[in-house]
């Protein structure tokens, strides 16, 4: 789920259903907070279901276009070299590639 994404909230305790948007919270707290009118529909301790909808066709197509260049990179570049500066540079590059992929989708869940 992403900041700004529309979600449906289903309150199991009282049957309330409503739509809202995700706003950024404090990093690491893992809190779910409701503000405004939505705060009147859920009480602390209520069990809720958060429903998020998404289509990933465009994002998966973008990832698939990167498959060949990334395969070539990993075939041609040896990361675990003796030169520590070169090794760190290549590890950082892989980290940046991973961070970019995370902006598209959680690639840990994708199988091709």
C-alpha positions in Angstrom: 0.0 0.0 0.0 1.2 3.5 -0.8 0.7 7.0 0.5 -2.2 8.6 -1.3 -3.8 5.3 -2.2 -7.5 4.9 -1.8 -8.5 2.1 0.5 -11.7 0.6 1.9 -12.0 0.1 5.6 -14.3 -2.7 6.9 -15.0 -2.7 10.6 -15.7 -6.2 11.7 -17.0 -5.1 15.1 -19.8 -2.8 14.0 -20.3 -3.4 10.3 -19.2 0.1 9.2 -17.7 0.4 5.8 -16.0 3.5 4.3 -13.4 4.7 1.9 -10.4 6.8 2.8 -6.8 7.5 1.7 -3.5 6.5 3.2 -1.5 9.3 4.7 2.1 9.1 5.9 2.6 8.2 9.5 5.6 8.0 11.8 8.2 5.6 10.4 8.5 2.3 12.3 5.4 2.8 14.5 3.1 0.6 12.4 0.1 2.5 13.7 -3.2 2.7 11.9 -4.8 6.0 12.7 -8.1 7.5 11.4 -8.8 11.2 11.5 -11.9 13.3 10.8 -15.3 11.7 10.2 -13.6 8.3 9.7 -12.4 8.4 13.4 -16.0 8.1 14.5 -16.6 4.8 12.7 -13.8 2.8 14.4 -12.8 2.6 18.0 -9.5 1.5 19.5 -9.4 -2.3 19.7 -11.9 -2.8 16.8 -10.9 -5.4 14.3 -10.8 -4.0 10.8 -10.0 -5.2 7.3 -8.2 -2.8 5.0 -8.9 -3.5 1.3 -6.5 -2.0 -1.3 -7.0 -2.4 -5.0 -4.2 -2.3 -7.6 -3.3 -3.4 -11.1 0.2 -4.2 -11.8 0.1 -4.8 -15.6 2.1 -1.7 -16.4 4.5 -2.1 -13.6 5.2 -5.8 -14.5 5.7 -4.8 -18.1 8.3 -2.2 -17.0 10.1 -4.8 -14.9 10.1 -7.3 -17.7 11.7 -4.8 -20.0 14.6 -4.6 -17.5 15.1 -8.4 -17.5 17.5 -8.6 -20.4 19.8 -5.7 -19.4 19.9 -6.9 -15.8 20.6 -10.5 -16.9 23.5 -9.1 -19.0 24.8 -7.0 -16.1 24.8 -10.0 -13.7 26.4 -12.3 -16.4 29.2 -9.8 -17.2 29.9 -8.2 -13.8 31.5 -10.2 -11.0 30.5 -8.5 -7.7 32.7 -10.4 -5.2 36.1 -9.0 -6.5 39.3 -8.5 -4.4 39.3 -4.7 -4.9 37.3 -3.5 -1.9 36.4 -0.2 -3.4 35.1 -1.8 -6.6 33.3 -4.5 -4.6 31.5 -1.8 -2.5 30.7 0.2 -5.6 29.1 -2.8 -7.2 27.2 -3.8 -4.1 25.9 -0.2 -3.8 24.8 -0.3 -7.4 22.8 -3.5 -6.7 21.3 -1.9 -3.7 20.2 1.1 -5.8 18.7 -1.2 -8.4 16.7 -3.0 -5.6 15.5 0.3 -4.2 14.3 1.4 -7.6 12.4 -1.9 -8.1 10.7 -1.4 -4.7 9.2 1.8 -6.0 7.5 -0.3 -8.7 6.5 -3.4 -6.7 7.7 -5.6 -3.9 9.8 -7.9 -6.1 10.2 -10.5 -3.4 6.7 -11.7 -4.3 7.2 -11.8 -8.1 8.0 -15.1 -9.8 8.6 -15.2 -13.5 
